[in-house]
Amino acid sequence: IMKYIYLLLLSFNAYGSCLDGADTTLDISQCYSQMLKVEEGKLKKTLLQAYDTSDWVVDEIKLSQESWVSYKNSHCGAVYASYGRGTMRLIAHPSCLVDLTKQRRIELQNNFINP
């Protein structure tokens, strides 16, 4: 659990301006939702770049993206469920989505754009 708290704190630092004014669980959750929109936009651009620079494996990248979306949703759903009825799940779930989306973007960059 300490590892997760550490990763959560790192996320706070990356988006300090949004989270600095977040005083409630709802505020923090909404901030993560905003972050997720930004990260999803970056991921979409990165996917398009990957398709362009690695055009011989576009079908494979698309298939891996579909599988990754399924994984992301399942994994973050499990994170949400692990908190039971606690309000921390309202932060942990969108935080998980943000973190995995960032990781996917970096993986795509490292493997298909700047190998």
ABEGO torsion letter per residue (X at the ends): XAAAAAAAAAAAAAAAAAAAABABAAAAAAAAAAAAAAAAAAAAAAAAAAAAABAAAAAAAAAAAAAAAAAAAAAAAAAAAAAEABAAAAAAAAAAAAAAAAAAAAAAAAAAABX
